[in-house]
Amino acid sequence: MHQAFLWGGFILFVLVMISIDLGLFHRKSHAVKTKEALIWCAVWVSLALLFNVGVYHYRGSQAGVEFLTGYLIELSLSLDNLFVFLLIFSFFRVPKHHQHSVLYWGILGALVMRAIMIMTGIALINNFHWIIYVFGAFLVFTGVKMFFTGDQEIHPEKNIVIRLAKKIFPVTHEFHEGHFFVRLKGRLLATPLFLVLLVIETTDLVFAVDSIPAILAITRDSFIVYTSNVFAILGLRSFYFALAGMFDKFRFLKVGLAIVLTYVGLKMLLADIYKIPTILSLTFIALTIGLSILISFFKPEKTK
């Protein structure tokens, strides 16, 4: 009963906040300005920290540290993924006043997909303990690969979901306000905005393959894992618009994330030998991400 109350209360809170966000403040499509985005960044981060205080008070210090660590990991990975969203919007030439709507619906889909992946991941670990070594090895591999290869080129036009969608729906050549579908001459047509949404959703699914095992290395409490994921995702749109013109300045963030992914992968591999304290993981992750951002600002890339 207690668990059902927690889950029900949290889901209700998320639905209310999303309704306020879109229904009250972003009811009309408009280009989100930096000041507005920064205010919403502060709102979402403050709500996450207040929730963290509640977790600490009602669930204990261990759960509180686990939530904060998970939130920091998910938020850091999300910041790196925002650059990919920028490339997708640029490729499809999405007008700025439509980008918020696409990210909104993309995030709703991400909330559902993350819930399914989290429950599946926890069920696999609980029933097949050896799977933690697979997750751990995958994270180490991903971290090392990210460290040495850096950014990967994005080719939205090669996305298999896009090709399938074009076979199912005829697509218009132009945007029709903020609509994903339009009816012209009796035919139902998809708009380019619908294709953008599909790319955003499938891209987030790929991102989740890294982020879900990463947080499962910190805790297997489904409530902590999901809530930390949700708070990171909810603030994603605001961070996107706040940092849209600064992505090129985070040149060392990828290095920091590579180190973090390698660390949590090793933590998972060593789980049966030595359990690294969560507070130590929180400190290491916070310092690594913080230093990577600071170094990025103090050692910017030379203008080409």
Buried (B, 14 or more C-beta within 10 A) or exposed (E): EEEEEBBEEBBEBBEEBBEEBBEEEBEEBEEBEEEBBBEBBEBBBEBBEEBBEEBBEEBEEBBBBBBBBBBBBBBBBBBBBBBBBBBBBEBBEBEBBBBBBBBBBBBBBBBEBBBEBBEEBBEBBEEEEEBBEBBBBBBBEBBBBBBEEEEEEBEBEEBEBBEEBEEEBEBBEEBBEBBBEBEEEEEEBBBBBBBBBBBBBBBBBEBBEBBBBBBBBBBBBBBBBBBBBBBBBBBBBBBBBBBBEEBEBBBBBBBBBBBBBBBBBBBBBEBEEEEBEBBEBBEBBBEBBEBBBEBBEEEEEEEE
